[in-house]
């Protein structure tokens, strides 16, 4: 199917769902478009507001606030929502017949489509509920002995750090934290941060692909190459990079990877992916007991019990939606949204940005703060005065600030409003 035909059908699907195409946001009449200057080095499509306005109409954002917290999860487009809801009705009607006779074939279809999107073999992919579950399967499933080391960073996701600490408390492994530079001058500087922490007892590196705190995209392939040369496996937390950064999992040559599909793939909430390199599957224990599957069968890691398989209907539609837009085009747009507003504050006397400026080192996510202002206070100011929803990150030793995350439905006028709000906050707070 041609991309434009799919996207046209997507818009019609929203109408069929009963929501119709979106009416103009309540903000549309009041938000000024103040900043007309272009951003150098981006494609014409990334700046084609007519194209992205049409994409916004394929979502259903609430009109009573400005959502700049798409990092928690990205709402499903209307055709994805329709597929999920239709699937729920059909599965509810077919009940046990579906679960006993049809579910497994449908699950394998979903697995194959997801693996194709990731650029890996279907036998290397599990469908989970989120990144946290995927990463815990890896961390808790590895056979490690007391004294074995795992290297992680000072900006890894909190739940992943908790998983590592539990592993440490139960089995006596050693955790070694390294510091990832906020504004590296080269990939080699980032790679060196991990390399200097490796010792002969290091068994694995835990690497965050796109840091959730700052949006910093790490050079994962170079880190993997360095680690493998030292005989060390690499576990990748790709929660924010998958279907955001333009890459295939196979490009990374990592050993293990977890991600959430309800983030940047815009699937229904409650879906994740676990990737395990084929030769590593036999050595990994599942979180749930499974003595039926062969040791080299990825499905041994997927045992969960009864779950909402209607989500798979929405997931397959989300994959088609993502591919219709195009991975490269989507990434370019998300980077453009970041640069569109951050360029205003790169040299500001009070505003601090903890996200790298280089386009290859960020996507949509950025971290902003004002000197001397608690991130909670800034977050409350943005919401109370300007109805802008963000994610304050207080008390982090490295990345305190307010996380700003636009998404595919974000119009430029919302970012203009953000610039106005931060300018105001820097004057009055």
N, C-alpha and C positions, 0 to 999 in steps of 0.2 A: 504494500500500500504506500502510495506517495505520502510524504510528510504532510503536505498541505491538506490532503484529503483526510488524513487521520485527525489533524487538529480541527478541521471543520466539523468532523463527526463528533469530536470531543465537545465542542460548543453546543451542538445539537443534543448531545447526551445530557448535558446539564439542564436543558429545557425539558427533556423527557423525565428527568428526575423530579421535576416539580418546582425546582428553585428558579428556573429560568435563567437567562443571562443576567449578570449582575447589573443593578442600577448603579448610577454614579454614587460613589462614596459620599457620605455627608461632608467629608473633608474637601471634596472636589471644588466646592464653591468658595472656600475660605482660605485655602493654603496658597500662598504666593509662590510663583516660580521665580526665585530670585537669582539663581546662579545658572547662567546660560552657557558658561564657558565649557568647552569640550575637554575630554581627557585624552591625552596623546597615547598612541599605540594601541588602541582598541578597535575592534572591527566595526564596520557600519551596522551590522545586525545587532551588536551589543547596545548600540545607541539608537536603534530604530524603535522609538516609543510606540508607534502604531502597532508593531508586531507584538511587543510585550504588553500593551494595553489589551490586546485580544487574548493573550495568555491569562491576564488577570481575570478576565470575564469567565474563564474556565474554573475559577475557584469561587469560594463564597466567604470572603473575609467579613467579619463583623464591622459595622460602620461606626461604632461608638468609641473606638480607640485606634491608635496607630500601632500596629504590631511590628516591632523591630526586635522580636525574640523568636524568630523562626529556628533558632538553634536547638530549642527544646524538642520540637518536632515540627515537620512541615506538613500542614494540612493537606489531605488528599484532594486532587482535582476532582471536579464533579463527575467525570466519567469513571474514575476509580471508585469514588463513593457509591456510585450507582451499581457498579459491578459487585462491590462488597455487599450492599444491601439486597440486591437481587439474589446473590448467592445465599445469603442468610435465609431468605424465604424459601428457596428451592431445597436447601439442605434440611431445613426444619420440616418441610413437607415429606421428604424422602426418608428422613430419620435414620434408623438403623440400617436400612437398605443401602443408603449412600455410604455409611461408615464401614459396612462390611464388604460391599461389592464394588464400590466406585471410588472410594476415597484414595486408595493407594495409587491407582493409575493417575489420578488427578495430581496427587502430590509429586509423583515422578515427573509429570509434565512441568510443574512449577519449578522443580529442582533443575531440570534441563534448561529452562529459559533463564533462570537466575545464573546458572553456571556459564551460559553463553554470554550473558551480559558482563560477567566478571572475567571472562576470557580463560576459564579453567575447565577441567573435566568435571562432569556431573558427579562422579564418584569421589570428589574432593569437597563437596559442599553439603552442609547441613542447614536446614531452615529452623531458626530459633526464635525467641521472643524479643531479643534486643542484644546490644553489644555486651552488656554486663553478663548476661547468661553465656554468651559465646566465649567471652574472655575467661570466665570462671571455669568453663569446661576445660579450657587449655591449662590455666594456672593450677587448678586443683587436680587435673588429670595427669600431669607430668610426674613421673617417678624421679624424685630427687632425694638425695641423702643429706644428712646433717653436715653442714659445712659447704655444700654446693651453693654457688652464688647466682643471683639474678640482679642484673643492672637495670635500673629504672631512672626516670628523670624527676626533677623538681617541679615539673608542670604536668605530670600525668593526672588523669581523671581520678577523682577521689575514690570511687567505687573500686577501681582497679588497684589502687594503692591498698585499700582495705583487703582485697583478695590476696595480695602479695604478703601483707602482714599476717593474715591468718595462716598462710602457708608457712611463714617463718615461725609462728608460735607453735604450730602442730608438729613440724618436721625438723626444726632447727636449721633451716636454710639461712643463708646470709644475704641480706639486701644491701645493695650499694647504690646510693643515689648520686647521680651526676647532674650538673647544672647546664641546661640548654640556654644559650645566649638569646636574648630577646631580639637583638638586631644584628645578626651575624653578617660579616662581610663576604663570606663564601660558604659553600657547602662543606668544604673541608674543615671549617671551624666547628660545624655541628657534628660531623663525623668524629672529629678528634675528642669532643666532649664525651662521647660514648667509649671510644677506644681507650682513653686513659684510665677508665674504670675497670677494664677487663684484666683479670688475673688468670693463672692456670686453673683456678677452681670455678671460673665463670661458666655456667651452662647455658644461660639465655639472656638476651637483651629484651626488655619490654619497651617498645617504641610507640609513641603516639604520632600518627600520620599527620593529622591536623589538630593542633592543640586547641582544646575546647575553650580555654581561658582567653586566648589571644588571636586565634585563627592562623597561627604560624604553621606553614606547611613544611615538614621536614624532608630532607633528601633520603627517603627510605631505601631506595635501591642502593645507593652508595653505602649506607649504614649496613645493609644486608651483606653486600660484597665484602666489606671490611670484617664483619663478624664471622662470616663463613670461612674467610681466610685464616681466622684464629680458632676455628672449630667450635664456634658458638652459634646456637640457634637464635632466631629472631621471632618474637611475638609482636604482632602489629595491631594496635587499637586504631581502626579506621572508621570509627563512628561518624566523624564529620567529613571524611574525605571521600567515601564511597558515593558515587553518583553526584559528586560536587566537583572534586578535582577530576580532570580528564585523564584517566588511567585505567588499565586493566590490572587485576590482581596478579596475573602472570608476569606483568612488567616488573614487579617488585622482587620476585624470587625470594619471598619470605617463607618461613616454615609454617606459621600459623597466623590467622587474621580473623578478627571479629568486627562486625559492623551492625548498625541499626538501619533497617530499610525504611522506617517511618521518619527518618530525618530527611536526607536530600533526595532519596528516590521517590518520596511522597507516597509511600504505600499506606495502607491502613495501619493504625497504631497497634503495636504488639507483634512486630515482625523484625527478625534479625537474621544475619547470616554468619555462619562459622565456616572458615576455609582451613583445611589441613592438607598440606602437601602429601601426596599419595603414599610415599614411603614412610611418612611419620605416623600414619593412622594406627598401625598395630601397637605402637608404644603408648598411646593415649588412653587413659581410663575415662569412662563417662561419669557424669554426675549421678545419673540414675543407673541402677543395675541392669545389665543386658548380657546374658550368657548364651543367647540364641544366635546372635549374629556372629559372623566370622570376625576375627581380630582386625582384618584389613578392610572391613565394611564400614564406611563412614556413618551408616545409619545406626550403628551401635551407640553413637553419641547423641542421637536425636530422640531417644525415648523420653516421653513427657506425659503420656496419657492422653485422654480426650482433650481436644483443643478446638478453637473456632476455625474450621477449615474454610469458611466463607472468606476469610482474610486472603486466602490464596487466589481467589477470583480477583480481588482488588489488586493484589501484588502483580499478577500477570498483566493487568491493564496499566498499572503504574510503569512497568518495564516498557510497554509499548509507547506510553506517553513520553517517557524520558528519551527513548530512541527517536521518536518523531521530532522532538525539538533538536536533538543532537547533543552528545556529551560535550564536545568542544564548544559549541555555541552557548550551551548552558553555563559552563565554567567561565567563559568570557563575560557573559552578562553579570554573573555573580561577582566577579572581580571588579567589573566596572562600577557596580553599585557601591562597593567598598570605597574605591578610589574617588568616586563622585563627591562623597562628603568628607573623607579623611584629608583630602588635599587642602581643604580650607584650614586645617589645624596643624599641619606638619611643622610650621615655624611659629606657632602661637606661644606667647610668653607664659601662659598659665596652663594651657591644655596639654596633657601628656598622652601620647599614643604608644601603646605597648605591642603594636602589630607592625611587622616589617613593611616598609614602603614598596619594596621590589615586588612586581606583579607575580613573579614565579613563587613568592613566599607567602602568598595569602589568597584567600577566596573571598567569601562574603563577610566572614566574621571579623570584627575589630574590637579592640579593647581601648577605652578612652577614660581619662580621669582629669580632674582639675586639682592642681597643687593645693594641698591643705584641706581638701574637702573629702569627707568620708564617702565612699562609693554608695552607701545606702542613702545618704542625703541627696546625692546627685540623682540617683535613680528615682527617689520620691519627687524631686523637683521636676524631672522630665515627665513623670506621669501626672502629678497633681496640677502642674501649670500648662502642660502641652498635650496631655493624654497619650504620651508615647510610652509603650511598654518595652522595658529593657530587662537585662539580667545583671543586677549589681553583684560584684564579687568582692566582698569585704575581707580584710584580715589575711589575704594570701601573702606569703612572704615574698613572692616574686611578681605576681600578676594581679594585684588588687586594682580594681577599676570597674567600669560598667561595660558589659559585653553588649555590643550592638550587632544584630544579625538581621539584615533584610533578607527577603526570599524572592522567589519568582513573582509572586503577586505584588511586590513593592513598587509603587510608582515613584518617580523622581520627586514629586511634590512632597512626599512624606520625608524624604531625605533633606529637602530644603527646609522643612519644618524642624528637623533635627538640628541642622546647622544654626538656625535661628535660636533654638532652645539652648544649645551649648554655649553660643555666644552670650546669651543672656545670663546663663548660670555663671560663666566666668567673670561677669561684671558684678553680680549681686551676692554670690555665695562666698 
